[in-house]
Amino acid sequence: MVSFRLSNPTEILFGPGQIAALPELLPADARVLLLYGGGSIKANGVYDAVVAGLAGHAWVEFGGVETNPVYETIATAAELARASRSNFILGVGGGSVIDAAKFLAAIVPITTGDAWDALRTGPAPTNVLPVGAILTLPATGSESNAVSVISHAGRHLKLPFANQAARPRFAILDPTTMKSLSRRQLENGVVDAFTHILEQYLTYPVNAPVQSGFSETLLDVLIEWGPRLIDDNSDEARENVMWVANQALNGLIGAGVPQDWSTHMIGHAITALQGTDHARTLTMVMASVLRSQLDAKLSILARYARRVWKLDIADDRLAAEAGIAATEAFFARMGCPTRTAGLDPVAVVDHIEMAGQFPLGENGTIDADIVRDILRRAAEELA
């Protein structure tokens, strides 16, 4: 097992009605900036519950965070935070809003120079505002991890930022808030979580049976409950998917194991170029990434096919290929594309190069030529 340090201090409150606990979670002197997205929380009762929990605190609100949060928007929110002397950021929404909340908390104290460059190239700031999260769309695990993924419209870049100081102090996960989500949002949430697990699990073998076994369990739950969430949005389905999405990227299954985020980096480039939903960029290319890396990932792909998809195939290569095909079928069952169309591979490679992310993969072997091959596979298999 690779040496690791693991700490996740986010306090999780899970279950119906947990937003009512907000008053006891906020510091007594909290001056809150309430951050949210397109305003759906005002139609489903979440906003009213949050406002009730903010009674007794000075607070301001900022709405309009994009599905793929944009730096320029967050910079405007930072101006409001400074003007209102906010000292606590409360993100209410899905992973995009919570990503934006963490990034916002880091840039509010930066009053000179370019905040984007400061976070990208400078030391991680320590004077970050505290963050709280109320999750309404499970997908990214952002409510209890240190990462935010932000797009810069002016530079045509989409980049991940990590800062432990921005990890939410608390996260409220109330599955009933998912009742009003659209089918597309539910589909995206399931496949995003599924992909997060695969990118920490489908690498080279190390002595990590706990992480591997837990990853397989999480995948089993999504395979069983993901379609049921889409079909009937039951209480049980919402609970299981919301909890799996959190566990998929809270640091546990990735501790001590190699990780391969090449699908995500390619997906970020596609979003930056086309504005495609993040989750759907992942399903467009993941199978092609796995086929490109079949030899390097053969043993774990064969295990994945047998343990997760329950395929009784003795030959490792045949099992691995069948496991990839089963993954594609699951993405399709979730209503998500498994191919690209109208995509310029040169622009994707350029984005990854500008982001300084080459080489990709757990072995650092995926270069620009291999990315072009992956995108060719994803496009040529349209027929």
N, C-alpha and C positions, 0 to 999 in steps of 0.2 A: 504494500500500500504506500502511496506517496505521502510524505509527511504533510500534516495540515494543522491549521488552527481554526477552530469553529466556535463562533459565539453568535447567538441570535437572541438579542434582548427584547425583541418586539413582543409586547403582551397581546395575546390573541383573545378576543371575546367572540365566541362563535354561537350562533343560534338566533331564533326569532326574538325581536324586541331588544336586542343588545344596544341599539343606539341610545336607549334611555340611560345607559351608564356613562354617556359622554361627560356630564358634569363632574363626575368623580375622577375622570381621566385627565382633565385639563388642569394645568397649574393655576393657582388662585389668581396670579397676576397676568394670565394669558391675555394678550391682545391678538385676536385671531383674524387671519385672512382665510376665508372660506373659498376654496378653489373647486370649480366643477366644470363640466363640459358643455354639451349643447342645451342643457336645461331640462332634460327628461326627469331629473330628480324633483322638479317642481310639479310634475304631473303624477308621480307615483307615491307621493307622501313622504319621501325621504327628506326633502328639503325642510318641510315643516317640522319633522322630528329633530333634525339637526338644529334648526333655529331654536326650538324649545330647549335643547341641550346647551345652547350658548347663552341662555339668559344669565344676566349678571356679569357678562364679559363684554368688553368693547370688541366689536368685530366689523369687518367689511367683507364684501364678497367680490369675486372676480369669476365670471363665467366665460365660456367660449373656447376652452381648451380643445384643440383639434383631436381627431381620432389618432393621428400621428402628430404628437405635440411639437409645436414649432417654437424655436428659440425666440423669434421676434415677439410672439405673443407672450411668452413667459417673461421677457424683458419688460413688457408693458405692465404685467402683473407685479413685477419687482418695484416699479415706480410707485404703484399704489401702496405696496407694503411699506416702503420707506416713508411715504407721505403720511400714512396712517400710524406709523410707529408700531407696526405689527411685529410681534415677537414669537408667533406660533403659526405654522402653516397647517391647515386641515384640508386634505384632499378627499373629495367625495365623488366617487365614480369608479370607472374601471382602471386598468393598468396605465392607460395613457394619462389620465388625470393624476394618478399617484406618482408616476414618473415625473410629470411636470411639477408636482408639489415638492419632490425631493430636489430637483434641479433648482427650482425657485428658492428653496431654503438655503441653497449653497451660494446663489448669486446675489441675494439681497444685501449681504454685507460688502459686496464688491462695488464700490462707488466710483472707482477710477479705472480707466483702461477698458479693454474688451473682456467681458466676463467669459465668453465662450472660449477664447484663447487661454484665459487664466485657468479654467477648469481642465482644458484639454492638455496643456503643456506644463502647467505649474504644479507645485506640490498641492496635495489635497487640502482644502481649507478646513480648519478646525472650528471656526466661529460660525458654524452652520446653525440656522434656526431649527428648533425642534419641530418635528413633523408628526402628525397623526393621520390615520387613514380610515375611511369608511368605504368598504368595497361593495360595489353594486354589480360588477361584471367580472367573474373569475376567469383568469386566463394566464396572466403573466407572473403571478406570485410577487408582484411589485410591493404589495402591502407589507411584506416582511423580509425584503432583501435590500441591498444597498445600491442597486443599479437603476439608472434611468436611461432611456434611449430617446434622444431628441434630434429633431430635424432642424437644419439651418437653411431657411428658404433662400437667403442671399448667396450662400455658398453651395447650394445643391448637395448637401451632405446630410447623412443620417448616422449618428454615432452613439455608442454606448458610453456612459460615464458611471464610474463607481466611486462611492464615498461612504465609508462606514458611518460617518457622523450624520449622514442624512437618512439612515435607516429609520423607519417610523418607530416612535416610542410605543404606540399601540395601533392595533388594527381591529376594527369591528367587522365581522363577517356574518351578515344576516342573510341566509339563503332566500328569505321571502322577497328581498329586493330584486331578485332575478325574475319575478313573475312578469314584469312588464317588458322584458327584453325581447327583441325581435329574433326570429329564427336565425338570421344571419349572424347576429351577435353571439347567440348560443353556439352555433357551429364554429365560429372563430375561436371562442373560448376553449372548446374541447380540443381542437387540433393544435392550438398554441401550446396548451399544457402537454399534450401528447408529444409534440416535437421537443419541448424542453427536456422531457425525460429521455428521449432517444439520444439527444446530443450529449448527455452525460453517461449514458449506458452503452451505446454502440461504439466503443473504442477498442483499445487493446486490453487483454486480460491483465488484471492485477489482483492481489489477494484482498479482495473487498466483497466477501459474500453478503455482508449486511447491506451495503449500498446496492449491489446487483439484485439481491432478492427483493429489497424494498422497491426498486425501480420496476421490477416485474409485477409486483403487486399493484403498484399505482397504474401501470399500463392495463392490467387485467380489469381494474375498476373502471377506467375510462372506456375500454372496449365494451363492457357490459352496460354502463350507465350513460355513456355519451349518446348513443342512439335513443335511449329512453328519454333523456332530457329533451332531445329534439322533437320526439314524437308526442310526449304528453306533459313535459315540464312539471313533473310531479314533485312533491316535497322531498321524497327520498332521492330523486335524481339530482335536484338542486343541491342538496346537502353534500352528496358524494362528490359531485363535480367541483363544487366550490372548495372542498377540503383537499382534494387531489391537486387542484391547480396551485394551491398554496404550498403543498408539500413538494411539488415538482421543482420549485425554484426558491426554496428558502435556505439552501446551502447544504442540507443534510446528504442528499444522494450524490452530490458532487464532491463531498469531502473525501480526500484521499484517493481520488480516481482521475485519470486523464479525461479531458473533455474536448469535444469537437464541435465548435460553433460555426463551422463553415456554412451550413445551411442558413443560419441567421445572418451572417455577414453578407451573403449573396442576396438574401431577402431584403435586408436593409437597403441595399443598392437599388433593388427593384422598386421599393416604395419611394425612395428619393426621386427616381426617374419617372415613375408612372402614377404614383399616389395610390397604389393598390393596397388593400387591407393587409396589415402585417401578417396575419395568420395565413392568408391565402398565398402570399409570396413564399411561405415555407412549404406549403403543400405542392406548389408548382415545381419545386426543385429538389425536395428531399430524396425522392426515389432515385433521381438521376445522380445525386451525390453518392448515395449508397451503392448504386451500380458501378459508378466510377471507382469507388474504393473497395470493391467486393473482395479482392485478394487480401488487402490489408486488414479488413474487418471480418474475414471469413468465419473464424471460430465464434465470435460473439454474435454474428448474424445467424449462424446455424443454431446457437443456443436460443436466441430470440425467437426464431421460428418454432422451435420445439416447446419452449417453456411458456411463451406468451400466446402464440397462435395455435399451440397444441397440434402441430403438424408432425405426423409420424413418418419422417423421411430420413433414411439412414445416411445417405450421401450428404456431406456438409455443403457442397456447392449447390446442389439441388434444393436443399433445405433453405439455404440463405436466399436464393433467388425467389423461392416461394414465399419467404417471409417478407421480402420487399414488395412482392405483388400483393400480399395481404394488407400491407401498410397502405399501398395505393388505394386498394378497394375500401379500406376504412375511411380514408380521406374523402373518397367519392361518396361514400355513405353519409358523410357529414356535409355533403353539398359543396365541397371545396374543389377547386381545379387541381389537376395533377400534371398539367402541362403549361408551358409558356406560349405566348402568342404576341407577335409584333414587338419583340424585345431586341434591343441592340446590345449584343454581347460586349462590344467594344466599350460602350458607355458603362456597363456593369463593372468591367475590369478597371476602367479608369476611376470609378468611384472607390473601389476597394484599394486601389493604389493611392489615391488622394487621402484616404482615411488611414493609410499606413498599416494596413492589416495583413498584407502578405508576409510570409506564407501562412495559409490556413491549415486547419486540421490538427488532430491530436499529435501527429508526428511532424507537423510543420513541413509537409510535402506537397500541399496543394498550392500550385503557383498559378500565374495568369493563364498559361496554356491549358492547365487542367480545368480551370473555371470555364474557359471557352468551350472545352469538351463537354463539361457538365451541362452547360446551356444549350449546346447542340443536341445532346441527348434529350433534354427536356422539350425542345422544339420539334425535333424530327420524329418523335414518337406520337405526334398528334394524330396520325392516321390510325 
